[in-house]
Amino acid sequence: MIKWKQVKTLREGDVCSETILGNVPEDIVIRNGERITLLTIQKLIGRGIDWISVFDDEEEYDTAVNDLFSEEKLEKFSSELSQVCEETLKEGRIDIDKTKHISDEINKEIIEEYGEYVVPSLVKLKKMDDYTFTHQVNVAIIATILATEKYGKEKDVIEKFTMGGLLHDMGKLWIPEEIIKSNERLKSFEFDIIKKHPEYGYKIAVTSGLENQAILNAIKYHHERWDGKGYPEGLAQLGIPLEGRLLMVADVYDALTTRRPYKEPWEPYEAVSFIVKQSKKMFDSEIVRLFLLSFGLYPVNTKVILTTGELALVVANKRGSITRPIVKVIRKNQEVDIDLSKDDKVSIKKVLKVRMLRD
């Protein structure tokens, strides 16, 4: 049951049953399903909000939607990894302890917060030069989510994928800067040079004292394809270590959805559709299955039309509910979240603004 409460009577621990915005859409005071804190109450009062709706009976509440990371924390990870990269260039060695510290923070938050409903936040580029380390943080987050889907809360197993994500592109530090920062698509000989980065990264990691074979596998084999057309060794199918197969999906998704000097970012749905289409070609179908269980066919920020005719935005996915995410619609000038996994009368009819899918 839902009831209205005056903001001044709210208690810490009350559960909000609506999403409340400030003066601009980006200013989200609290999401549907989040618990009230003292900071929340202060925000509500500061924005002149006197009443909100809350769940009257906590036992009825089971749809908490959590952003995995705050923007500040994502920027912190990116900044810390940038420092590791700079030191690696100067010293010729990766600071494994500093990298593990970042890995532990990512790992801890995902294991603790990855519940039934989650919004998997990723780092946004501030400038193009940020690409290498923001990409590595994003890949680490995606890889950790996929590993959590596969292994549950087995921290010792999952952290190998987190570390692998953070380190998978370290070899690019040894690729000429004019190739890495090129504003145009790479020429054939330039691509041959960049294809050496998994082996460079592997050698740097070994020289730095990294001995964990699972992490080394992630670094060396994240560009091997299921059909054997990848690099550096042209391994195929189950001959590719699991870490490489999983990291490849995470790597490709973030690369496709990130703006680069030579390309516009793909929309999330377009990137997911590509990954599904390339199952058993580029990707291990089991890893693709894990990806869909975690991110859904309609990932966060996908714009859709519902069977009701309403325009909606995907705001979260329920684990395992591949085609029925949580969507936000505007009804009577208010935002309303609809959990399609619980409302079988409404479904997604059409995805908006998706370009022709690539072969």
N, C-alpha and C positions, 0 to 999 in steps of 0.2 A: 504494500500500500504506500502511496505517496501523499505527503501532507505539506502545507505551506508553513514556513516559520519566519518570524522576524529575524533579521540578521543579528540584532542585539541579543537574541535568545539562543543563538546557535552554540553548540558545544563542540569541542575538539572531538573528532571521531564520527560526527554526523556524516552521512553519505549523501552527496548532492545528486539529484535525479535529473539535472539538466546541464547543458553547457552554457556558460555565461561569458559574454564578451564585454570588453571595455568599449572605448570610443572608436576603435578601429578593429577590423577583423583579426589582425595579428595579435591583438591584446586579449589572450585567453585567460580570464580570471580563474576559472575552474572548469573542468570537464565533467560531463555526466559520468557518475560512478566513482569520482574521487572523494576522498575523505576530507572533511573540513579541518583546517589548522588555524592557529591564531593569526598567521600571516594571511590566510585566505580571508578571514573575517575583517582584518585591517584593509585588505584590498577592496572588499565589497563596500565597506563604509566609505573608503576614499573615493569610490566611483559613484556614490550616492544611491546604492542599491539597498532597499529596505527589506524586501522579502525575497526568499528563494524557496524552491521546492526540494524536499529531501525524502529519502526512503524512511518510512515510519517503522518498518520492521526489518532489521538487518538481515534476518534469515532469508528474506525475499531478494536480497541484493547479491547477485552473483555475476555481474558483468563489468567489473572494474577494468577500465582501459588506462594503461600506463604508458607514457613516453619513457623509453628505456634510459635516455640520457638528456640532461638539460643542454641547451646550446653552449652554456659556459663550460660545461664539462667536456663536450666534444672539442671545443676550441683548445682546452687545456691539453687533451690527448694529442691533438695535432701539433701544438707548440712544443710539447715535450719530445715528440718523435722527430720534429724538425731539428731540435738540438742534437738528438742522437745521430741524425744523418750528417749534420755539419761536423760533429766530432769524428764520425767514421771517415769522412773525407780527409780530415787533418791527420788522424792517427793511423788510418789504414786498418782499424779494428772496430768492431761493433761493441758498444758498451752493453753487454748482455744483461747486466743487473738493472740498468735503467730501463731497458726494453721490457724486462720481466715485470718491473714495477707498473708500467703502463698496462701490460697484459693482465696483471692481477686485478687492477681496478676495473677494466672492461669485463673480465671474467666474473668477478664478484657481483657486479651489478646485474649482469644478464642472468646469472644463475638465481639471484635473489628475486628479481623483478619479472622474469619471463613467465608470466602466468597464462591464464586462459585467453586473455585479450591483451595485445601489446602493440604499441606503435614503434617500429624499429627505426629510431632516429639516426640519421647519418650526417657527416660533416658537410657543410656547404663551403664551396670555394670562395675565399675572399679575393684572390687574384690568381691568374693562371700559373704563376710560379709556385703556388701552393700544391699543385696537383700531386706530386709524388708522395708526399707524406700524408695528405688528407686522404688520398686513395688508399694508402696502406692501412690507415685507421679504419676506413669504411669496410675494406675487405676483411679486416680482423673482426669487426662487429658482425658482418654477415656470416662469416665462417663460424664464429662462436655460436650464433643463433642456430645454424644448421647442425652443428655438433651437439648443441643442447637438445635439439629435436631428436637426434639419433641416440644420444647417450644419457639423457636425463640430466641429473645434477652431479655427474662424475667429474669433479673439478680437475683431477689430475689428468684425465683423458682430454677434456675440453680445452685446457690451457695450451695444449700443443698446437691446436688449430688457431687459437688466438695469437700465439707467438709466430706461427707460420704466416698468418695474415700481415702482421706488423713488419715482418722481415722479407716478405716474398719478392719485393722489387728493389731490395738494397743493391743488387747488382747494377741497376741503372745509374748508380752514382759513378760508375766507371765507364759509362757510355758518353761520348762527346756531347757537350751541352747543346751544340747547335742542332744535333739530331733530336735530343729529348725535348727541346723547346721549339722545334720547327713549327711554323704556322701553316705548313702544307703537308699533304699526305706524303709519307716516306717513299723515296725511290727504292728500287729493288736492292741496291747495294747497301743503302742505309738500313733497310729492314733486316738484311743479313747481319749487320753489326748489332742491332738491338736484340736480335734473337740470341745473342750470347749472354744476355743479362742473367738468365737463371743459373748458368754455370759460374758466372762471376760472383753472384750472390752466394752460391753454395760454397765457393772457395773462401770468400770473405768470412762467412759464418764459421767454417771449420778453423780458419786461422785465428778467429776471435775466441776459440775455445768452446764453441757450441758442439755438444756431442749427441744430443737427442736426435735420433734418426728420423723420427716422425716430423719434427720441425724442419730438418734438412730436406726431407722428401717434399714438403710443401714448397720450399724455396726452389728446389731444382725442377720439380715436375708439374708446376701449375700451368704450363702451356702445352702439356701433352693432351692430345685429343683421343676420344674413345675410338675413332676410326683409324688411328695410327698416323694421321697427317699433321701432328703437332711437332713440337721441338722441346728440348734439344736432342732427344734420342729416338723419337718416332715410336714410342711405346704405344700399345693399344689395349683397350678394354681393361680386364682385371690385371693386366701386366703393369698398369699405371698404379703406383701406390695410392691408397685411399685419400691420403692427405692432398695429393696433387689433384685428384678428381674433384674433391670437394672445393679446394681453393680455386679451381678453374671456373666453376659456376659463380662463386662469389666475386671473382676478379672481373669476369665478363659483365655481370649485372651492373657493377659500379662503373665500369668503363663506359658502357653504353649510355647510362643515365647521367653522365657528367659532361658538362660543356668543355670542349677543347678548342684551341685556336682554329682548327681545321674542320670542326663539325659542331652542329647543334646537339644538345642532349636528346636522347630518345625519351619518350614518355614511359613511365614505369610499366604500364600495361603492354606497350610495344616491346620492351625489353624482356618481360616475362614470356610473352608470346614467342619471341625468338628463341628463348631458352627451351621452351616446350617443343618447338618445331625442330630444334637441333638435338633433341634427346636421341641417343644411340647413334648420333653422328659426331658431334663435338663432345657431348656430355654423357656421363653415366646416368641412365634413367633413374636409378635409385637416388642419386643426389638431386636430380630434378624433382623427384617425388618429395624429398625432404624440403626442398625450396618451396614447393607449392603448399605443403602443410604449414609452413611458417609464414610465408608472405601472401599466400593466396593467389588465385589467378588475377584478381583485381587488387594490386597493391595500393598502399596508402597514397592519396592524392590523385587517384584515377577519377576522372569525371564521367558520370554515367547518367543514362535516362532509365528510370524505373518503369515497371509495367503500369504504374499509376499515372505516368506521363510527367512525373516530377523530375527536375534536375537534381542530382545528388552528387556528393563528394565522398569517396571512400576515406574513412578516418581511422580505421583499424581492421584487423582481421582476427577472427577467432581461430585458434589453433585447430587444424584438422578440417575446418569448414572452408574448403577450397574455393567454392563459387558463391558463397553467401557471407559477405563481409558486413561490417557495421558502416552505415552510410549516414551522412548528415543532409537534411533537407530543411527548407524554410517553409514553415506553416504558420499562418496568421502572424507574420512578421517576427517569428521566433524560430531559433534553430532547434531542430528535433533530431535526435539520433535514433536510427532504426537498426536493430540487430536482425538482419535478414535470416540468420540461422534459427531465429525463434519466431519469425513471422512468415509463414508459408503462403500468405496471400499476396505478398509483394516479392518481386525478383528483379534482377537487372535485365533490361531489354536491349540496351545499346550502350557502347562505349563511345565517348566523344573525343574528337581531335586526335585520332590515331592515323598516322600516315600509312601508306602501303608497306606491308611487312617485307623485309629483305629476304632473299633466298639464302 
